Amino acid sequence: MATSSSEQKVTMKESYLIPSSFISKNPSYAGYVVIDGTAEVTEWFEDKEDALLELRCLEKQLSYELIKTTRCEGFYPERATIIEEKYQASGRTNGLYTSLMSEDVEVSSNTAG
């Protein structure tokens, strides 16, 4: 399941402990790793620390830390910077970016937008 730098990035990855029950006072725990929709689960442990240790071993086995994701790539900082500059230039203070274009055009002074 490990990826190399030449492969495509996965869309998501998650790693956490899951309890056997959310209402029990003493649940068992298992490690749970999901990489791009494929789940891996460790054995169940009575002790949370043992389950966490096994989870870390599973992460190491799957090269979890080396897998790159596209989770934050949907945000384009350049676009956000341009919009923020246009917002500041418009003199608005209501926090709405309505009617702000990415091209240099006349910015409306109508704040009801």
Secondary structure, DSSP 4 states (H G I P E B T S, - for coil): ----TTSPPBS-EEEEEEES-SS-SS--EEEEEEETTEEEE---BSSHHHHHHHHHHHHHHTTGGG--B-TTTT--HHHHHHHHHHHHHHT--S---TT--SS--PPP--TT-
